[in-house]
C-alpha cells in the first residue's frame, strides 16, 4: 500500500522518468538553492532525495530574485544515454503584466552529475519541457505568456524542434493547444501511445481549482482533440477530498507496462481560531500589504507530490484506476511506505552539509558557512536580514509533517543590537517567525522573538529574556498543525516555553498573497554592520512526532 503524498512537504510540479528499474522525480525549488530536487525510487513507494543538479552560479544565479521566483516546473527526461533537465528561472512575476522567465537545458550522463552548464532556450513563457520522439527528433514545449491588455495571458502551448547537435531551437514555432474552458493552461508534457501524441497540461491555476487536462492528435503539430471527460484529475469539485489542489501531472510506464501519474497536491488545515496577541509596537517599514480576513484552510507543507495508478486502454484516454477524477490517498501496490520517517539529526561532524539543507538564492560556500574553523560546529557569518532577497546567512530544511519538533544548540556572543542568530520558521521574506539571540543596551545578551506577518514586522519586548553572557543556548520550535510554539533551555534536560502559541499557517501559500513554496525550519545569523560576526551551532535535530 502506498500512502500519498509520496514526496511530502514542498515538492511541487513533479516530472517523472524511468531508466531501467530506476525511477526519478524532479520537483520545483523556486528561490531555494541548489535548484531542482531529484528523488529516486525502485518501487514507486519509497523515495530518497538523491541530488540537486543546479549547484553552481553558472547554472543558476538567483541573487535578487523575488519570493517564489527562481526555478519553476523542471522537466526531467532520458534519451540515448543522456539525462535532460529543462527548467525556468523566473526573475519577475508579480506587480506587472510581464513575466521575466528564462528557460534553460542542462544534461548529464549520470543522474548525480556532473551536470553541464546551461543551454539557453527561450523566454516565451514558463513550465518548459522536452519531448523525445520515437523517430529521434526532439521537441521543446512551453506555455506562452501574453502580457497584452485584453488578451488571455495563458495563451497556449508552444511547440518547436530542438537540435541536440547545435544545441538550439530550430524551425517554426506553433501554438498547438490553446486550452480548455478551465483556462490557465500551463505545464505541457507530450507522450506517444498507439499512434497518438498525447498532450498533458495543467489548468485552472495551481490552487484549489487546479486540474489535469489531456488532448491528443495523430500529428505532433495537431490539431489536438480535447479529452471528452476533461479534467482527467482534479479535486476542484471535491472540497471534502484529503488531497486538494490536484494538478500538474507527469506520466510514467513501468517495465511491466503499467501506467502511473504523479501530480501536485496540497493537504490543507484550518488556521488557529484566535491569532497570537498583536504587539503594541508592531510596525511595517517594509512593503505593506492589505490584510484580508482569515478564511478557508491553508497548506503549511506547501504543494506536495502524490501518485495514482492509471488504466489506459488501447486507443483510449487514460483514467484513474480507482475511477472518477479525484485523487486517492492510498494506492494498492506491492510496496509500502507506511513506516516513512524523515527525522534527521546533524551534529556537524562531517565536512559535508546534510542534503536536506538549502540556502536562499545563492550557493553555500565558506565565505558565510564554515564547517572547518571549529570542528564539530557549523559557523554562520552574519549577513543581511531575514527579509533580504540577496545575501542571507540562512540554511533550512523542509517541514514534511504536520507534527514536528526541531531543536538546535547555539553558541553566540552578540556585541550589539545589529547582531542576531537563532532558529527560524520560514516561508518567505514576508512571512516567518524567528527565535533569536541578540544584544540590548539594558538586557545585555538576551533571547526574543520577531515575526514578519504579511510583511509587517513585530517585536515582542514583553517576552524577551536576559541570558548569561557566555554559554550555549538551546532553541526549539514545536509544530502541531496550526499551533507553533517556541521553547528554550540553558540545560538541554529542562525546557521552557517562550511566547504564545503562534499560528503556523502564515507559513503557507494560502496566506494573504500568492506563493508557491512551503514551510521551512532552519538556522540563521545576521550582522547588519556588514562585518560578518559569527554564530556557532553545535547540532540541529529535526523530529517528526
PAKELUM-685021 format. One record per residue (C-alpha): residue in three letters; z, x, y. Coordinates in steps of 0.1 Angstrom, whole numbers. Layout:
BEGIN
LOVO residuo     w     u     v
LOVO     ALA     Z     X     Y
...
***
This chain:
BEGIN
LOVO residuo     w     u     v
LOVO     UNK     0     0     0
LOVO     UNK   -10    13    34
LOVO     UNK    12     2    64
LOVO     UNK    -5     0    98
LOVO     UNK    -8    18   121
LOVO     UNK   -18    49   101
LOVO     UNK   -16    70   133
LOVO     UNK    15    56   152
LOVO     UNK    21    63   188
LOVO     UNK    -6    71   214
LOVO     UNK   -36    78   191
LOVO     UNK   -64    56   206
LOVO     UNK  -102    54   203
LOVO     UNK  -104    67   167
LOVO     UNK  -136    83   154
LOVO     UNK  -135    89   116
LOVO     UNK  -158   111    95
LOVO     UNK  -157   123    58
LOVO     UNK  -167   156    44
LOVO     UNK  -164   156     6
LOVO     UNK  -130   143    -2
LOVO     UNK  -116   151    32
LOVO     UNK  -112   125    60
LOVO     UNK  -108   134    96
LOVO     UNK   -99   112   126
LOVO     UNK  -104   123   162
LOVO     UNK   -85   104   189
LOVO     UNK   -83   105   227
LOVO     UNK   -58   126   246
LOVO     UNK   -66   118   283
LOVO     UNK   -47   143   306
LOVO     UNK   -27   159   278
LOVO     UNK   -37   195   267
LOVO     UNK   -51   207   243
LOVO     UNK   -77   180   242
LOVO     UNK   -85   157   212
LOVO     UNK   -62   152   183
LOVO     UNK   -77   156   148
LOVO     UNK   -57   143   119
LOVO     UNK   -66   150    82
LOVO     UNK   -61   129    50
LOVO     UNK   -74   128    15
LOVO     UNK   -62    93     6
LOVO     UNK   -67    73    39
LOVO     UNK   -29    65    39
LOVO     UNK   -12    98    47
LOVO     UNK   -24   117    78
LOVO     UNK   -14   151    91
LOVO     UNK   -20   164   126
LOVO     UNK   -43   193   119
LOVO     UNK   -58   207   151
LOVO     UNK   -67   201   188
LOVO     UNK  -101   217   193
LOVO     UNK  -103   217   231
LOVO     UNK   -78   245   236
LOVO     UNK   -92   266   265
LOVO     UNK  -103   261   301
LOVO     UNK  -139   269   293
LOVO     UNK  -139   237   272
LOVO     UNK  -116   215   293
LOVO     UNK  -103   221   328
LOVO     UNK   -83   190   339
LOVO     UNK   -63   205   368
LOVO     UNK   -61   177   394
LOVO     UNK   -74   150   370
LOVO     UNK   -58   116   376
LOVO     UNK   -33    99   353
LOVO     UNK   -52    85   323
LOVO     UNK   -82   106   333
LOVO     UNK   -93   136   311
LOVO     UNK  -105   131   275
LOVO     UNK  -118    96   268
LOVO     UNK  -130    84   234
LOVO     UNK  -142   115   214
LOVO     UNK  -168   112   186
LOVO     UNK  -164   134   156
LOVO     UNK  -192   138   131
LOVO     UNK  -205   163   105
LOVO     UNK  -241   173    96
LOVO     UNK  -258   202    80
LOVO     UNK  -226   223    76
LOVO     UNK  -215   218   112
LOVO     UNK  -188   196   129
LOVO     UNK  -199   180   161
LOVO     UNK  -174   167   187
LOVO     UNK  -187   148   217
LOVO     UNK  -161   140   245
LOVO     UNK  -159   127   281
LOVO     UNK  -139   145   308
LOVO     UNK  -131   118   333
LOVO     UNK  -125   133   368
LOVO     UNK  -122   100   387
LOVO     UNK  -118    64   375
LOVO     UNK   -96    44   399
LOVO     UNK   -98    34   436
LOVO     UNK  -136    34   437
LOVO     UNK  -165    17   420
LOVO     UNK  -177    51   410
LOVO     UNK  -165    69   379
LOVO     UNK  -169   107   375
LOVO     UNK  -175   110   338
LOVO     UNK  -189   143   324
LOVO     UNK  -200   143   287
LOVO     UNK  -200   174   266
LOVO     UNK  -206   186   230
LOVO     UNK  -188   213   211
LOVO     UNK  -194   224   175
LOVO     UNK  -176   244   147
LOVO     UNK  -183   254   111
LOVO     UNK  -146   248   103
LOVO     UNK  -126   218   115
LOVO     UNK   -98   241   126
LOVO     UNK  -122   262   147
LOVO     UNK  -131   282   165
LOVO     UNK  -150   256   184
LOVO     UNK  -179   265   207
LOVO     UNK  -180   265   244
LOVO     UNK  -193   231   256
LOVO     UNK  -229   220   260
LOVO     UNK  -232   196   289
LOVO     UNK  -249   164   281
LOVO     UNK  -248   140   310
LOVO     UNK  -226   119   333
LOVO     UNK  -242    85   330
LOVO     UNK  -211    68   315
LOVO     UNK  -183    74   290
LOVO     UNK  -174    69   253
LOVO     UNK  -204    90   243
LOVO     UNK  -213    96   206
LOVO     UNK  -238   114   184
LOVO     UNK  -257    98   155
LOVO     UNK  -273   119   128
LOVO     UNK  -304   100   115
LOVO     UNK  -314   103    78
LOVO     UNK  -347   116    90
LOVO     UNK  -330   147   105
LOVO     UNK  -332   136   142
LOVO     UNK  -300   134   163
LOVO     UNK  -294   107   188
LOVO     UNK  -270   106   218
LOVO     UNK  -253    73   228
LOVO     UNK  -232    64   257
LOVO     UNK  -222    33   277
LOVO     UNK  -239    31   311
LOVO     UNK  -218    27   342
LOVO     UNK  -234     8   371
LOVO     UNK  -214    12   404
LOVO     UNK  -236   -11   425
LOVO     UNK  -221   -43   440
LOVO     UNK  -231   -74   422
LOVO     UNK  -240   -56   390
LOVO     UNK  -224   -56   356
LOVO     UNK  -206   -23   357
LOVO     UNK  -206   -20   319
LOVO     UNK  -244   -21   320
LOVO     UNK  -253   -14   283
LOVO     UNK  -258    13   257
LOVO     UNK  -279    44   264
LOVO     UNK  -299    60   236
LOVO     UNK  -316    94   239
LOVO     UNK  -326   121   215
LOVO     UNK  -306   153   212
LOVO     UNK  -323   186   204
LOVO     UNK  -298   208   185
LOVO     UNK  -321   239   188
LOVO     UNK  -325   237   226
LOVO     UNK  -290   221   229
LOVO     UNK  -300   195   253
LOVO     UNK  -311   158   256
LOVO     UNK  -349   153   254
LOVO     UNK  -373   125   256
LOVO     UNK  -370    90   271
LOVO     UNK  -337    71   277
LOVO     UNK  -334    35   267
LOVO     UNK  -308     8   272
LOVO     UNK  -308    -6   237
LOVO     UNK  -279   -32   239
LOVO     UNK  -265   -50   269
LOVO     UNK  -236   -65   251
LOVO     UNK  -224  -100   241
LOVO     UNK  -207  -126   261
LOVO     UNK  -174  -108   256
LOVO     UNK  -187   -82   281
LOVO     UNK  -172   -48   290
LOVO     UNK  -194   -31   264
LOVO     UNK  -184     4   255
LOVO     UNK  -176    28   226
LOVO     UNK  -211    28   209
LOVO     UNK  -215    42   173
LOVO     UNK  -246    40   151
LOVO     UNK  -247    37   113
LOVO     UNK  -275    33    88
LOVO     UNK  -274     9    58
LOVO     UNK  -300   -10    38
LOVO     UNK  -329    -3    62
LOVO     UNK  -309   -13    93
LOVO     UNK  -294     6   122
LOVO     UNK  -260   -10   128
LOVO     UNK  -247    -6   163
LOVO     UNK  -209    -9   166
LOVO     UNK  -194   -13   201
LOVO     UNK  -161   -22   217
LOVO     UNK  -160   -51   241
LOVO     UNK  -136   -73   261
LOVO     UNK  -117   -44   277
LOVO     UNK   -91   -22   260
LOVO     UNK   -61   -45   264
LOVO     UNK   -53   -79   248
LOVO     UNK   -89   -92   249
LOVO     UNK  -103   -62   231
LOVO     UNK  -128   -67   202
LOVO     UNK  -153   -50   179
LOVO     UNK  -189   -62   182
LOVO     UNK  -218   -55   158
LOVO     UNK  -256   -57   163
LOVO     UNK  -284   -44   141
LOVO     UNK  -321   -35   142
LOVO     UNK  -348   -22   119
LOVO     UNK  -359     2   147
LOVO     UNK  -334    26   164
LOVO     UNK  -348    15   198
LOVO     UNK  -342   -22   190
LOVO     UNK  -343   -50   197
LOVO     UNK  -308   -54   183
LOVO     UNK  -297   -88   170
LOVO     UNK  -261   -98   175
LOVO     UNK  -238  -104   146
LOVO     UNK  -237  -143   144
LOVO     UNK  -199  -142   138
LOVO     UNK  -191  -119   167
LOVO     UNK  -165  -105   171
LOVO     UNK  -160   -87   138
LOVO     UNK  -125   -75   145
LOVO     UNK  -101   -88   172
LOVO     UNK   -67  -102   179
LOVO     UNK   -76  -118   212
LOVO     UNK   -73  -153   196
LOVO     UNK   -41  -145   177
LOVO     UNK   -12  -139   200
LOVO     UNK    12  -140   171
LOVO     UNK    -5  -111   153
LOVO     UNK    16   -79   150
LOVO     UNK   -14   -57   158
LOVO     UNK   -27   -66   192
LOVO     UNK   -55   -50   213
LOVO     UNK   -77   -46   182
LOVO     UNK  -110   -30   190
LOVO     UNK  -129     3   195
LOVO     UNK  -136     9   158
LOVO     UNK  -153    36   137
LOVO     UNK  -166    33   101
LOVO     UNK  -164    55    70
LOVO     UNK  -177    52    34
LOVO     UNK  -157    67     6
LOVO     UNK  -173    87   -23
LOVO     UNK  -169    55   -44
LOVO     UNK  -190    35   -19
LOVO     UNK  -162    15    -3
LOVO     UNK  -162    10    34
LOVO     UNK  -133    12    58
LOVO     UNK  -129     7    96
LOVO     UNK  -103    25   117
LOVO     UNK   -96     8   150
LOVO     UNK   -74     9   181
LOVO     UNK   -44   -14   182
LOVO     UNK   -11   -19   200
LOVO     UNK    23   -32   190
LOVO     UNK    39   -50   220
LOVO     UNK    76   -56   225
LOVO     UNK    94   -75   252
LOVO     UNK   109   -57   282
LOVO     UNK   147   -58   289
LOVO     UNK   158   -92   301
LOVO     UNK   175   -75   330
LOVO     UNK   165   -43   346
LOVO     UNK   189   -15   353
LOVO     UNK   206   -18   387
LOVO     UNK   184    -7   417
LOVO     UNK   200    23   435
LOVO     UNK   207    17   472
LOVO     UNK   189    49   482
LOVO     UNK   156    41   464
LOVO     UNK   126    51   484
LOVO     UNK    89    57   480
LOVO     UNK    73    86   496
LOVO     UNK    45    89   470
LOVO     UNK    18    63   466
LOVO     UNK    31    28   469
LOVO     UNK    22     0   445
LOVO     UNK    27   -37   448
LOVO     UNK    52   -46   421
LOVO     UNK    44   -77   401
LOVO     UNK    69  -100   383
LOVO     UNK    76   -88   348
LOVO     UNK    58  -109   322
LOVO     UNK    45  -106   287
LOVO     UNK    50   -78   263
LOVO     UNK    44   -41   265
LOVO     UNK    32   -14   241
LOVO     UNK    56    16   248
LOVO     UNK    40    35   219
LOVO     UNK     6    32   235
LOVO     UNK   -26    24   217
LOVO     UNK   -25    34   180
LOVO     UNK   -49    37   151
LOVO     UNK   -50    12   122
LOVO     UNK   -73     9    92
LOVO     UNK   -89   -21    75
LOVO     UNK  -110   -24    43
LOVO     UNK  -145   -39    47
LOVO     UNK  -167   -59    25
LOVO     UNK  -203   -51    32
LOVO     UNK  -229   -69    11
LOVO     UNK  -264   -57     8
LOVO     UNK  -285   -66    39
LOVO     UNK  -254   -84    53
LOVO     UNK  -228   -79    80
LOVO     UNK  -195   -61    73
LOVO     UNK  -164   -83    72
LOVO     UNK  -127   -76    69
LOVO     UNK  -120   -77    32
LOVO     UNK   -89  -100    37
LOVO     UNK  -110  -125    56
LOVO     UNK  -112  -135    93
LOVO     UNK  -112  -113   123
LOVO     UNK   -76  -105   128
LOVO     UNK   -65   -70   116
LOVO     UNK   -39   -68    88
LOVO     UNK    -5   -50    90
LOVO     UNK    -8   -38    54
LOVO     UNK   -37   -28    31
LOVO     UNK   -38   -29    -7
LOVO     UNK   -45     7   -16
LOVO     UNK   -37    31   -44
LOVO     UNK   -19    55   -20
LOVO     UNK    12    46     1
LOVO     UNK    26    58    34
LOVO     UNK    58    38    31
LOVO     UNK    80    69    33
LOVO     UNK    65    83    65
LOVO     UNK    90   100    88
LOVO     UNK    77   120   118
LOVO     UNK   110   136   128
LOVO     UNK   108   172   138
LOVO     UNK   133   199   147
LOVO     UNK   122   231   166
LOVO     UNK   147   260   170
LOVO     UNK   120   280   189
LOVO     UNK   124   310   164
LOVO     UNK    87   311   159
LOVO     UNK    63   327   184
LOVO     UNK    40   296   180
LOVO     UNK    49   263   196
LOVO     UNK    51   232   173
LOVO     UNK    17   215   171
LOVO     UNK    32   182   183
LOVO     UNK    39   196   218
LOVO     UNK    13   192   245
LOVO     UNK    12   201   282
LOVO     UNK    -2   182   311
LOVO     UNK   -38   191   322
LOVO     UNK   -37   229   315
LOVO     UNK   -33   254   287
LOVO     UNK     2   265   277
LOVO     UNK     5   303   284
LOVO     UNK    32   328   290
LOVO     UNK    29   326   328
LOVO     UNK    50   294   326
LOVO     UNK    62   290   290
LOVO     UNK    78   321   273
LOVO     UNK    89   323   236
LOVO     UNK    94   361   237
LOVO     UNK   117   371   266
LOVO     UNK   147   355   250
LOVO     UNK   142   354   212
LOVO     UNK   151   320   197
LOVO     UNK   148   302   230
LOVO     UNK   120   286   249
LOVO     UNK   118   296   286
LOVO     UNK   101   274   312
LOVO     UNK    94   289   346
LOVO     UNK    99   261   370
LOVO     UNK    69   249   390
LOVO     UNK    57   217   405
LOVO     UNK    75   182   405
LOVO     UNK    70   156   377
LOVO     UNK    46   138   400
LOVO     UNK    21   167   401
LOVO     UNK   -14   165   387
LOVO     UNK   -18   202   390
LOVO     UNK     8   227   376
LOVO     UNK    38   212   359
LOVO     UNK    61   232   336
LOVO     UNK    64   204   311
LOVO     UNK    59   201   274
LOVO     UNK    63   169   255
LOVO     UNK    55   151   223
LOVO     UNK    45   115   215
LOVO     UNK    72    89   208
LOVO     UNK    59    75   175
LOVO     UNK    86    50   166
LOVO     UNK   105    22   184
LOVO     UNK   138    37   174
LOVO     UNK   142    74   182
LOVO     UNK   168    99   193
LOVO     UNK   157   131   210
LOVO     UNK   181   159   219
LOVO     UNK   178   194   235
LOVO     UNK   201   223   243
LOVO     UNK   196   237   279
LOVO     UNK   210   269   294
LOVO     UNK   201   268   331
LOVO     UNK   216   282   363
LOVO     UNK   200   265   393
LOVO     UNK   206   283   426
LOVO     UNK   197   254   449
LOVO     UNK   186   218   450
LOVO     UNK   149   227   446
LOVO     UNK   157   240   410
LOVO     UNK   159   214   382
LOVO     UNK   154   213   344
LOVO     UNK   161   189   316
LOVO     UNK   149   162   293
LOVO     UNK   121   138   304
LOVO     UNK   110   104   290
LOVO     UNK    74   103   304
LOVO     UNK    44    80   307
LOVO     UNK    27    94   338
LOVO     UNK    33   108   373
LOVO     UNK    43    73   385
LOVO     UNK    64    62   355
LOVO     UNK    91    83   340
LOVO     UNK   128    90   336
LOVO     UNK   144   125   339
LOVO     UNK   179   136   329
LOVO     UNK   181   169   347
LOVO     UNK   205   197   357
LOVO     UNK   203   208   394
LOVO     UNK   225   221   422
LOVO     UNK   241   203   451
LOVO     UNK   260   216   481
LOVO     UNK   291   196   472
LOVO     UNK   287   190   434
LOVO     UNK   276   225   425
LOVO     UNK   257   226   392
LOVO     UNK   255   190   381
LOVO     UNK   238   165   359
LOVO     UNK   219   134   371
LOVO     UNK   191   110   365
LOVO     UNK   159   104   385
LOVO     UNK   134    77   379
LOVO     UNK    99    71   390
LOVO     UNK    91    34   386
LOVO     UNK    56    23   396
LOVO     UNK    56    53   419
LOVO     UNK    89    45   435
LOVO     UNK   114    75   434
LOVO     UNK   150    67   428
LOVO     UNK   182    88   425
LOVO     UNK   215    76   412
LOVO     UNK   242    96   430
LOVO     UNK   270    75   417
LOVO     UNK   261    87   382
LOVO     UNK   260   125   389
LOVO     UNK   284   147   370
LOVO     UNK   297   181   380
LOVO     UNK   292   208   353
LOVO     UNK   308   242   347
LOVO     UNK   289   269   365
LOVO     UNK   279   285   332
LOVO     UNK   272   274   296
LOVO     UNK   248   253   275
LOVO     UNK   244   216   283
LOVO     UNK   232   193   256
LOVO     UNK   209   164   266
LOVO     UNK   199   133   247
LOVO     UNK   178   102   251
LOVO     UNK   180    73   226
LOVO     UNK   153    47   224
LOVO     UNK   158    13   207
LOVO     UNK   127    -7   215
LOVO     UNK   131   -17   252
LOVO     UNK   165     0   256
LOVO     UNK   166    36   268
LOVO     UNK   200    54   271
LOVO     UNK   207    89   282
LOVO     UNK   237   110   269
LOVO     UNK   250   145   274
LOVO     UNK   275   169   260
LOVO     UNK   292   202   266
LOVO     UNK   302   202   229
LOVO     UNK   274   190   205
LOVO     UNK   300   173   184
LOVO     UNK   311   150   213
LOVO     UNK   285   130   233
LOVO     UNK   290   107   263
LOVO     UNK   265    83   277
LOVO     UNK   254    87   313
LOVO     UNK   239    59   334
LOVO     UNK   230    23   324
LOVO     UNK   206    12   297
LOVO     UNK   172    15   313
LOVO     UNK   140    -4   305
LOVO     UNK   118    18   283
LOVO     UNK    88    -5   288
LOVO     UNK    80    10   321
LOVO     UNK    66    38   299
LOVO     UNK    36    17   288
LOVO     UNK     0     9   295
LOVO     UNK    10   -27   303
LOVO     UNK    34   -20   332
LOVO     UNK    21   -27   367
LOVO     UNK   -11    -7   366
LOVO     UNK   -38     1   341
LOVO     UNK   -32    32   320
LOVO     UNK   -43    44   286
LOVO     UNK   -17    68   271
LOVO     UNK    18    62   257
LOVO     UNK    54    73   260
LOVO     UNK    63   110   255
LOVO     UNK    96   128   254
LOVO     UNK    99   165   263
LOVO     UNK   113   194   283
LOVO     UNK   106   201   320
LOVO     UNK   116   226   347
LOVO     UNK   109   227   385
LOVO     UNK   112   253   411
LOVO     UNK    99   237   443
LOVO     UNK   102   270   462
LOVO     UNK    73   284   441
LOVO     UNK    93   313   428
LOVO     UNK    94   303   391
LOVO     UNK   131   301   385
LOVO     UNK   136   299   347
LOVO     UNK   153   274   324
LOVO     UNK   160   282   287
LOVO     UNK   161   257   258
LOVO     UNK   177   267   225
LOVO     UNK   163   238   204
LOVO     UNK   145   204   206
LOVO     UNK   153   177   180
LOVO     UNK   131   145   177
LOVO     UNK   145   120   152
LOVO     UNK   132    87   141
LOVO     UNK   161    64   134
***
